[in-house]
């Protein structure tokens, strides 16, 4: 989500409509044109190969866009696994994720300017006509102000910008008369009531039809919003004002930015993640460059580029200095506390920070951009995609990947800045991974778990708005694009706004409102257009020399977490602070160090060890900070161990024609039978058992002999089903949930337990699918009859040659596995005594489990307990060692209800903020830190 690689070469002329101040504003532009003429180290990619890859991007876009238009339009988004549209209220709620959906054909609007960038002008003209004739912005639905602004308002403005460009060229859009702009203005007025707060910060949500606070609106009671949500409005709102002459939009967006600037933490010059929209108090006081803050920083710099207001540049430079001083720990970017910026707020990073190297290119700070980008690329090479969050030792923290474009964005800008063909190879890898792992017959499916390769039934609109745009531009020559992209700036959603807006309708005062501006140390701040001879000092291998030390950073086995330690801790003769993973409760020296840090050790009756920390009892303020850091490490270590005790999800991959491994379903494992993580996967054709519940001897053993049996959940124990199908000759079993409509998207997976007896006699693998995932297999059987699947611990690489072959026959290609070849395995799980059997949650969310039936299951009992923090101290239990987090489970997405009384929105589910759940321990630790003055 960064600036378009446009602009003028350093010292070249600027369009008449652009102010001379804009010459200094286009840092990335000068950088791009001045440096893209040389190559650095890697072998140059031929024009033929670049054209081939560009054409491949075009084909991929056609596959995604064409399937959306065929199977989903006019719905907001495509569900690529089930080949239908996602309509708000007709699918189970996904919580906040659904706030982007407003029943306004989101994907079509978000894709408008992508069509022009990809030279699909005829399709663009058709798409604009559809938007004008079909899209309604007056729907009774509550939407996110932030998402609606960047996706819909930005999409309409980007479409308008390129529509008037095409009209001026004289071939297309001759009928166009600013209709998209009028729609954008209508939407802008619908969003304005959200700003009706004393602070000027907008409410996070608004009803498109009824606005805020009305009984019909069902919104307006929120008190908090994220910094990015309030600070990512200025480009779209200012552009709307400049296009229409209605100054109110730019005024409101500026007021929100001014308030955020005034509320920054003055000593650190950082902002928090969440702020109270009425009082201006920081609710979440951790600070980083990822989720919740990211595009706030981006829009400060781009507002200067687009609008030419020096105050935006000064604010950005002040924040950037703080980021590089506290958050940047090359190659990592770690969150810190705004009041104690030398303390890390967590030991993991989220995927959204992948945009930051691209923003650093725009700023002209290339070295850290190269370092962070290379670190992210190493993570991608390990997992095929960038996980939603990963730890400082590069292990999966949250395993989802919704096809985010931020890494592709930074790759594009780094290539434009360096001209290094290495980044073309990076882009080629992205294309290959998307086609190999995410492509499905009806589009591209998000990854539910990058470790297993399982899919999620979603294809977000930003995938078409951004991913294909950046990938195409990466490989395109100037003549491949029908307009001069250097005349535009990219919004955070990659929508294009013309730079000439800087001199249009300038009714907003450009008075420098930046107060208490901090003088900066970085001499680069004196140059908005960096001298490339200094950035690349006569060394064609500059970028490669920066990347080289990071090549193996991810592959190291269980490396130490890269946690900042205050420089004061390394005073002459002083030892480094005690680390949580090194602590031994029987070591007298360690106990003495704990005492010095204000940490007490208590032996509980159940044999556990509890730690209590009183900062005021520490020997010094530095020792107190070391103690807080030690406690936080212990909390994360304990939380990590709880997750590691659970079994990871498994994968069911459809490998027969026409799927060829492209559809991967998330499956729950069993505590009995063949352990797929230790043995070869099982492959075979599927067949339904009779009786379907599998609770008695099968009446169709000839149908399931040598195949994978499908069984319905219910009426007997899981182990009993497994024995019955095994006796009939099945080589594996898939239990499909009998709760119609259940899905792994909205319910936590669980592991199937035995029946309380010895289950060593069960030799075949058993997996569990929720109803929605199971129906995909059942639908495939109805349509294609012969369906072959692969049961494994994670999805296997697809064989491209299979797609050119005839569909295999079940007689020849089923892989029968005899009992002699399968070694019996058992899974050790801690059990909790229960009066009635329940499923064992893989996601530690028992409150959202589906109703239990007579299938027996066990609940995993965490071996360590983290007590709630007391008012003046932190407590926790511990037991730590360095283990592989590749088996760690991700948190499930939260579910949330839409309370419209007039519409049937499906079953209501209690919201669970799964993303913030992993942050709670961090936040609580720092709340304690503020109460104990150091």
C-alpha positions, 0 to 999 in steps of 0.5 A: 500500500504505497506510492505509485512509481510515477513522477519525473526524473530529478531535474526534469520538467514538471507538468504545468498544473503541478506546483514546483513544490511537487518536484521535491515531493516526489522522492520515489519518482526521482529514485525510480527514474534515476536508478532503474537503468542498472542491474545489481548482481542477479542475471538480467531477465530478458524482455521475452521472459518479462512479457511472458510473466506479464501475460501470465498475470493477465491470464490470472486476473482474467481467471479471478475477475471472470469467475467473479463476474460469472458466479458472484456478481452483483454480490460483493465478493466471490466465494471461490470454493463453492463458486458463488457470491458472498452476500451479507446476511446470507452467509455465516457472519465472519465478524469485522471482516464482513464490515467491508461488504455493503451490498454494493458490488465491492469487487467490481468497484475495487477492480475498475482502475486495475482493468485500465492498468492491465490495458483492458479498456473495453472491459473497463467501459463495460464495468463502469456501465454496470456500476452506474446501472446496478450499484446502489449506495443506499443500502440498510447495512452497517459498514466500516468507514475505513474499508468503504473509504479505501475500497469503494470511494477510492475505487470510484475516484480511481475509476473516474480518474482513468475514465476522464483520461481515456475520454481525453484520448478520444477512443473510449468513454466518450459518453462519460460525464462524471457519473462515477464522480457523482456516485463518489460524492454521494458516498462521501456525504453518506460517510460524513455523519461518522465524523460527528464526534467532539474529537473529529475522529470518525466512528468506525462504522456507519449505516449507509441508509440511516447514518449514525445513532438513529435506532434504525442505524444499529451503530453509533455506540462505539467508543474506539477506533484504530489509528489507521481507521481514522488516519487513512482518509485524507487522500480520498477525501481531499481528492473528492474535494479537489474534483468536486469543489466541495471542501467539506470532505478535505476539512473533515479528513484534515481535522482527524489527522490533526487530532491524531498528531496532537495526541501522539506520545510527546516523548516518543513521538509514537501513536498507539493502535486504538484511540477513544474517539470521544476523549482522545485517550489511547486504548491500546498503547502498543505501537508499530507499523503493522495492523491498526497503524500502517496506512496512517504513516503512509497517508502522511507522506502521500498527503504531502506528495499529493497536496504539497502541504509541508506540515504532512512531511514534517509529521511523517519525518517526526514519526519516521525518526521514532520508528527507526529509533525504537521499532526498527530492529533490522531486519525486524519491525517490532511493536513497542509501548508508546510510553516505554519505547525501549520495551518491546510490546510483543515478539511477533509481527503481522503481515501488514507491515510488509507494505513498509519497505515500499513506503521507505522507498518513497521516503528514500531510505533504501537500506532498511527497506532491502533488509526487511523485504529480504527477511519477509521473502525468506519467510515466504520461501519457507511457507509459500505465503506470508502468514498473518503473523509470525514470531521473531524466530520466524515461526507461524503465529497466525497461519492464515493468508488472505492473499494480501498484496503488501509484499508484492507492492514493496517488491515492485517499488524496490525493483523500481528503486534499484533496478535489481532483477532479483526482485523480478525473480521474487515476483516470479516466485509470487506468481508461481505460488499463487498458481500452485497453491491458491488457484482453484477452478473458480478463482483464487482461494485464500489460505486458511493455514499456510502450513497445511495448504488448506483453503478458505472460501474467500477471495477479497476484493483487494486481491484484484485491486492491488495484487495484479496491479503491482505484479503486472507493473513489475514486469511491464515496460512503459510502452505496455501501459496505455497511460503515463502512470508517473502522473498518478499516486497510489492510495493504500488500496492501489487506486490511482489519483492524478497528481494535478489535483495538487493545484485544483480547488485549493481552498484549504489553507496550507498553514503549517499546523504541526506543533512541537516539531522535533528536530531530526538527526537523519540528514536524509530528511533534508532531501526529499529527492535523494541523491542516488549516488549516495544511496548506491555509492558506485556499487552495482552489487549494493542491494545484493550485499545488504541481502546476503547476510539475511539469506539463511536467517529463517532456516536456522533451527530454533534461533533465539528470539531477536528481542531488543535489550536496552543498551544500558543492560550492556554496561561495562562488565554487566551480563545480559539479562536472564531470558525466559527460555534459559530460566531454571527454577533450581538454579540459585543464580537464576533465583538471585537474578529474579529477586534483583528484578523484583520477581518472586517464585512461588511453589504451588501445591499442584507442583507448578511454579508461579512467578509474581513481579513487583516492579517497586521491589526491583533493585533499579529501574533498569532491573525492573524493566528487565523483569517486565521483559522476562515476565512477558517472555514467560507469558508468551512461552507459556501460551505457546506451549499450551497451543503446542500441546494440541494437534494441528489441523489436517488437509483433505486435498481433491486431486482428481479431474478437474481439481488436480489438487487445487482444492484443499479442505481444512480437516480435524484430526483424530486421536486414534488411527494412522497419524498422518504427520508421521506416515505417508499420506493416504490417497484414494477414491471416496465412497459413501458408506451404507448406512451413512452414519457408519454405526453398524456393519456396512451393507456395501463393503464392495463399494468402500473396499480400497477406498476412503469412506465418507461417514456422517457424524452422529448416533455412535462413537467416532472409533466405532465408525472407524472400526466398521469402515475398516472392517469393510476394507476402507483405507481411510475415513472422512467424517462429515458433520451432520450440523447443516451449514457448519464450517471451519470458517466460523467454528473451531476445529476439534480432534476426534477422540476414542471411545474410552477403550484401546484404539490400537486396533484402528489402523486407518487414518480418520479426518473430520470435515464440517458440513460446508467442506464436506458438501464440496466433496459430495457435490463433486461426487454428484457431478463427476462420480469418481472423486479422488482425494489425498489425506495428509498433514498438509497439502502436497505440491500439485503435479502440472502434468496431471492436468493434461491427462485423462481423469484416472480410473478408481480401479487403477489409481487408488492407493490401497494400504494394508494393515501390515504397512501401517504401524499403530500409533497413539496420541497422548493428550491430557484429559479433563473429566467430564460428565458428558463427552465433548469435542476437543477444541483445536482453537481454545474457544469452547464457548463457540463449539458446535453442539456435542452429540454422542460421538465421544471426544476429549478436551485438551487440558492446558498443562500451564495456567496463566492467572489474571494479572493483579492490580499491582503485579503480574503472575504466571506459570511457566515451563519452557523449552525451545520447540518447533512452532510449525505445529502451532495452531492459528486462532479462528476468525471471530463471529459477529451478529448483524442485529438488523431486526427486519432481515434474517441474518442467520444464527447469532453467535457471541463475538470472539475477538480472536486476533486480539486474544493473542495480544491480551497478555501483552496488553495486560503486562503493559497495563501493569507496567504503567501502574508500577512506576519504574 
